Structures are given as structure tokens and as C-alpha cells.
């Protein structure tokens, strides 16, 4: 599997969610970048978020967001020599 621009846009949206609170969602406004709007729609169609313009993570979406954020944390750790 390769990281297409569409997949990267979806990962970027999932990385924005605050996992410390299930009461906090996202709103992708109509003035947002077209790639973000389209990514949110795809995440909704994949049942990872509950609204086509953001909303809240579904159970599956929360699992995905946790994994993405963990990977980003691991990859952003700088090695100390």
C-alpha cells in the first residue's frame, strides 16, 4: 500500500482529533481546503467519523486515530547519541 495524497489527507484529519476527550469533535468548514473537505467525506463514508464534515470519531475511528497518533509520536522522537 502506498501513501497517496488522499490517504495522507485522511490521516491528517484523524491526527487532529483530541483523544483525551470523547466530547470534542472537529468541524471542517466549507472554506477549508478542498482536500480536507474531501478527506472528511471519505472518512465519513468509511464510518470513521459520524458526520461528513467532521463531527465525532466512531469507535473504529477512535482506534484509527489512536494508532495514527501513536505512529506520529514514534516517528517524531529524535534519537539522542
N, C-alpha and C positions, 0 to 999 in steps of 0.2 A: 504494500500500500504506500502510495506516495502522498506527500503533503501538498495538496492542491490549494490554490488561493481560496477556494470556497471552504475547504476544511479548516484552513488556518483562521478564516474569519469566524467560523463557528467556535473554534477553540478559544479565540479571543473573547467572544461573548461569554462563554462559560467561565472563563477566568475572572470575569468582572463580578460575579456573584459573591456576596459576603456569606461565607459558610458558617459564621458564628451566630447567625440569626435566620431562622426559617420564616420570620415575619418581614424580611426585607427582600424586595424583588427589584427588577430592573424595568425601565421603560425606554424603549427605543423610539425616539420621536421621529416624525415624518421628515424632519430636517436633518436627520443623521445621515451619515454616508450611505449611499445605496448598497454597498457591500454588507454593512451592518444590518440594514433593514432586511435584506435577502437572507442573511445568515440567521437572524431571529425567526424568520418564517420557516426556514428549513428545520431549525431546532424544534419548533412547534410541531411541524409535520412528523418529526421523529419522536414526538412525545417526550421531549426532554424539558420543555417549558410549557406552561399552561395557557399562554396567550401568544398570538402571532407577532405581537410587538414587545415581547418580553414577559412580564408577569413574574411568576414564581417557578422555581425548579420543581419538577415532578420527582418522585422517588428515584427513578432511573437517572434523571438529570442531575440530582444531587450526587449520586455515585460518580457520574461522569465528571462533574465539576471538581469533586474531591480528588479524583485521580489526576486530572489536568493540573490542578494547583499543586499537588504533590510533585509531579514531574517538573513543573516550572521551578519549584523550590530547590529540588535536587540539582537541576541544571544551572541554577544561578549561584550555587555555592562555589566560592573561589577557593582553589587549592592554596594551602599555605606550605611553603617549603622551608 
